Amino acid sequence: LRASETINPPFEVSYWHYALGVAQEWRERAGKERNMQWDELIDKLSPLASKDGLYLASEDAVDTYLDIRFTSDHPAVLGAMGILPQNKLIRPDYMKNTLDWILENWNWGKTWGWDYPMAAMCAARLNEPAKAVDALLMNKRTNTYLLNGHNYQDSRLRVYLPGNGGLLTAVAMMCAGWDGNEIDTPGFPNDGTWNVVWEDLLPMP
């Protein structure tokens, strides 16, 4: 996606929604009134573009799931309800459809190390813990961790810290959950296959 030609990608629109909401909360904590212009922006953000029950890479990328250029690199749409909390723009059923399609069909050989944790966080928020674990354990080159702990991408890029940061963030969220979650260790299946012990982690927003 080229920045100068891209219209309303879901992750970025959702980030605006989240960031403006947080900014308003901070104003209120500081004893200030809400900024009415910011509230108007939140209310008038574009709906997330979708087609056939799947979220598109952007409003203008109508062939998202037909053109390999769009199904390579980052599956960034999952960040809208993975890295970020759910917002009023997101339909969970559409996001679940999108997650399932991406897990099954994405060109994972052309991704980066933080894409797997992002998919895992999206799956966890959608109450799909088995898929969250599967995403973290996907057997792909860019999801390789060397004995020294570094996330290996290729012979040129043997140290990829965004992958490490993504993994740590995803596992922490899968353990501690997020604001409003009421399920213990929501990112791990509650079927007896996991015995998860953790401490001193805070929920994600």
Buried (B, 14 or more C-beta within 10 A) or exposed (E): BEEEEBEBBBBBBBBBBBEBBEBBEEBEEEEEEEEEEBEEEBEEBEEBBBEEEBBBBBBBBBEBBEEEEBBBBBBBBBBBBBBBBBBEBBBEEBBBBBBBBBBEEBEBEBBBBBBBBBBBBBBBBBBBBEBBBBBBEBEEEBBBBEEEEBBBBEEEEEEBEBBBBBBEBBBBBBBBBBEEBEEEBBBBBEEEEEEEEEEEEEBBE
